[in-house]
Amino acid sequence: MASSRLALSRPKFPLHISRVSVRHAGRRETTVDPVKETMHKALYPPNVANKPSPTGTWRLDVARAIQIAIPSTQAHETIERAWLLYQRHKRLRREGELDRKYQCMKKAMGELEKIDPHLFKEANRPEDPRQRGMAEIELAKTLRGVEKKALESRLPGLFPRELRVPTDTPARDGWNYEWMPVVRNT
């Protein structure tokens, strides 16, 4: 009975010092917009390094997970050797495919040399992209703006940058019938 009287005499909420700073005591609490809060959380996620991430690269329990999945080191080493063997087979397959393509290219170039030596020589001519012919220099003097920039930035043998990306619908302004590619004469 005495213990129940003590329980009744004690205050329900014990007194403690407030943790709110005095500077912020007069400040009203503003309501937070849930849309802004969601966007803020998406753009600036909390940078907590001790929380495992299912999509990230860091996992707190990775050692324990590996131990559960692969209980013995021998099994782990066997799996690792199998993975390296798979990687080696994939690399050898890729190198074989590249070698096959190279042999086909070499055979085609040999045929081109037999059929037309001039075309073979033109196909294998080393070209310095910094050198310009006289006709190209004269053409560059007449060009202005985008056309001049296209001429200066184009490297020979590469796909022309000024061609448009193929689309399902035609351009709004139609087809430019006056456009001519810049011809390099060296």
C-alpha positions as a printed NumPy array, in Angstrom:
array([[   0.   ,    0.   ,    0.   ],
       [   2.878,    2.341,    0.789],
       [   4.331,    1.852,   -2.656],
       [   1.064,    2.911,   -4.302],
       [   1.026,    6.151,   -2.262],
       [   4.584,    6.896,   -3.432],
       [   3.567,    6.285,   -7.002],
       [   0.682,    8.733,   -6.687],
       [   2.82 ,   11.431,   -5.055],
       [   5.429,   11.424,   -7.839],
       [   4.756,   13.706,  -10.776],
       [   3.754,   12.008,  -14.002],
       [   6.398,   13.809,  -16.079],
       [   9.75 ,   14.317,  -14.351],
       [  11.301,   17.751,  -14.616],
       [  14.193,   18.047,  -17.045],
       [  16.028,   20.879,  -18.726],
       [  14.723,   21.702,  -22.167],
       [  17.105,   21.001,  -25.03 ],
       [  15.674,   23.81 ,  -27.152],
       [  18.079,   26.698,  -27.579],
       [  16.955,   30.036,  -26.207],
       [  17.857,   31.749,  -29.487],
       [  15.191,   29.779,  -31.325],
       [  12.501,   30.048,  -28.666],
       [  10.647,   32.883,  -30.389],
       [  10.798,   31.314,  -33.829],
       [   7.556,   29.923,  -35.205],
       [   7.623,   26.438,  -36.603],
       [   6.945,   26.5  ,  -40.319],
       [   5.152,   23.745,  -42.149],
       [   7.291,   21.831,  -44.613],
       [   5.951,   21.273,  -48.095],
       [   5.926,   17.484,  -48.663],
       [   6.744,   17.873,  -52.356],
       [   9.81 ,   19.984,  -51.587],
       [  10.822,   17.574,  -48.85 ],
       [  10.576,   14.602,  -51.238],
       [  12.601,   16.427,  -53.881],
       [  15.204,   17.405,  -51.269],
       [  15.523,   13.786,  -50.12 ],
       [  15.876,   12.588,  -53.725],
       [  18.477,   15.195,  -54.664],
       [  20.413,   15.179,  -51.405],
       [  20.25 ,   11.698,  -49.875],
       [  21.67 ,   11.283,  -46.404],
       [  25.35 ,   10.433,  -46.493],
       [  25.357,    7.592,  -44.015],
       [  28.241,    5.185,  -44.464],
       [  27.179,    2.686,  -41.837],
       [  23.846,    1.834,  -43.467],
       [  23.906,   -1.004,  -46.032],
       [  22.675,   -0.024,  -49.461],
       [  20.854,   -2.611,  -51.592],
       [  21.815,   -0.801,  -54.792],
       [  25.149,    0.661,  -53.758],
       [  28.582,   -0.877,  -53.66 ],
       [  29.116,   -0.795,  -49.911],
       [  27.532,   -3.407,  -47.675],
       [  28.076,   -3.659,  -43.966],
       [  27.279,   -7.351,  -43.834],
       [  29.123,   -8.521,  -46.973],
       [  31.557,  -10.773,  -45.086],
       [  28.722,  -12.42 ,  -43.185],
       [  26.668,  -12.793,  -46.395],
       [  29.579,  -14.471,  -48.182],
       [  30.126,  -16.761,  -45.195],
       [  26.453,  -17.783,  -45.269],
       [  26.397,  -18.296,  -49.045],
       [  29.818,  -19.968,  -49.324],
       [  30.727,  -21.583,  -46.019],
       [  34.209,  -22.841,  -46.945],
       [  37.229,  -21.07 ,  -48.36 ],
       [  37.798,  -24.018,  -50.689],
       [  34.383,  -23.478,  -52.289],
       [  35.103,  -19.759,  -52.594],
       [  38.452,  -20.418,  -54.3  ],
       [  36.816,  -22.919,  -56.655],
       [  34.204,  -20.351,  -57.675],
       [  36.887,  -17.724,  -58.179],
       [  38.968,  -20.064,  -60.369],
       [  35.853,  -20.893,  -62.416],
       [  35.167,  -17.165,  -62.877],
       [  38.746,  -16.54 ,  -64.041],
       [  38.492,  -19.492,  -66.433],
       [  35.254,  -18.047,  -67.852],
       [  36.95 ,  -14.644,  -68.277],
       [  39.884,  -16.299,  -70.084],
       [  37.561,  -18.18 ,  -72.465],
       [  35.665,  -14.959,  -73.185],
       [  38.932,  -13.086,  -73.857],
       [  40.212,  -15.847,  -76.171],
       [  36.899,  -15.876,  -78.045],
       [  37.086,  -12.082,  -78.493],
       [  40.726,  -12.236,  -79.639],
       [  39.858,  -15.019,  -82.095],
       [  37.018,  -12.935,  -83.53 ],
       [  39.328,   -9.92 ,  -83.908],
       [  41.982,  -12.09 ,  -85.574],
       [  39.376,  -13.472,  -87.98 ],
       [  38.243,   -9.941,  -88.889],
       [  41.844,   -8.843,  -89.377],
       [  42.555,  -11.797,  -91.693],
       [  39.416,  -10.99 ,  -93.725],
       [  40.493,   -7.34 ,  -93.984],
       [  44.002,   -8.38 ,  -95.026],
       [  42.573,  -10.718,  -97.676],
       [  40.278,   -7.942,  -99.001],
       [  43.202,   -5.501,  -99.175],
       [  45.233,   -8.11 , -101.075],
       [  42.378,   -8.481, -103.572],
       [  42.155,   -4.692, -103.919],
       [  45.895,   -4.536, -104.579],
       [  45.541,   -7.121, -107.365],
       [  42.472,   -5.483, -108.917],
       [  43.339,   -1.772, -108.658],
       [  46.76 ,   -0.725, -107.324],
       [  45.81 ,    2.976, -107.441],
       [  42.791,    2.467, -105.112],
       [  44.941,    0.302, -102.835],
       [  47.511,    3.086, -102.617],
       [  44.798,    5.692, -101.876],
       [  43.243,    3.493,  -99.187],
       [  46.59 ,    3.071,  -97.416],
       [  47.903,    6.624,  -97.864],
       [  48.788,    8.185,  -94.501],
       [  47.04 ,   11.521,  -94.15 ],
       [  48.033,   14.353,  -91.865],
       [  44.839,   16.113,  -90.754],
       [  46.768,   19.356,  -90.13 ],
       [  47.817,   19.769,  -93.763],
       [  45.476,   21.576,  -96.141],
       [  45.544,   21.819,  -99.906],
       [  45.537,   25.155, -101.744],
       [  41.919,   24.702, -102.859],
       [  40.84 ,   24.066,  -99.282],
       [  42.713,   27.144,  -98.017],
       [  41.015,   29.301, -100.68 ],
       [  37.634,   27.797,  -99.773],
       [  38.234,   28.491,  -96.074],
       [  38.807,   32.18 ,  -96.889],
       [  35.352,   32.462,  -98.461],
       [  33.449,   30.6  ,  -95.729],
       [  31.993,   32.28 ,  -92.64 ],
       [  30.496,   31.138,  -89.347],
       [  29.284,   27.577,  -88.975],
       [  30.499,   26.452,  -92.392],
       [  34.058,   27.598,  -91.635],
       [  33.955,   25.936,  -88.237],
       [  32.725,   22.695,  -89.853],
       [  35.584,   22.803,  -92.36 ],
       [  38.2  ,   23.437,  -89.667],
       [  36.932,   20.817,  -87.249],
       [  36.399,   17.981,  -89.704],
       [  39.027,   15.283,  -89.78 ],
       [  39.362,   13.399,  -93.056],
       [  37.867,    9.931,  -93.087],
       [  35.434,   10.583,  -90.243],
       [  31.669,   10.795,  -90.501],
       [  30.624,   14.412,  -91.226],
       [  29.367,   16.165,  -88.114],
       [  27.018,   18.486,  -89.952],
       [  24.786,   15.637,  -91.127],
       [  21.601,   15.465,  -89.115],
       [  20.595,   12.595,  -86.904],
       [  17.991,   10.398,  -88.66 ],
       [  14.503,   11.064,  -87.309],
       [  11.009,    9.707,  -87.91 ],
       [   9.681,   13.081,  -89.044],
       [  11.191,   15.534,  -91.535],
       [  12.719,   18.844,  -90.478],
       [  10.401,   21.852,  -90.065],
       [  12.201,   23.93 ,  -92.664],
       [  12.358,   21.125,  -95.212],
       [  15.348,   19.988,  -97.205],
       [  18.311,   22.251,  -97.933],
       [  18.886,   21.646, -101.633],
       [  21.818,   24.092, -101.882],
       [  23.976,   22.338,  -99.267],
       [  27.15 ,   20.791, -100.639],
       [  29.766,   18.896,  -98.629],
       [  33.23 ,   20.397,  -98.45 ],
       [  35.496,   18.472, -100.794],
       [  39.101,   17.954,  -99.768],
       [  41.56 ,   18.045, -102.648],
       [  45.068,   17.173, -101.605]])
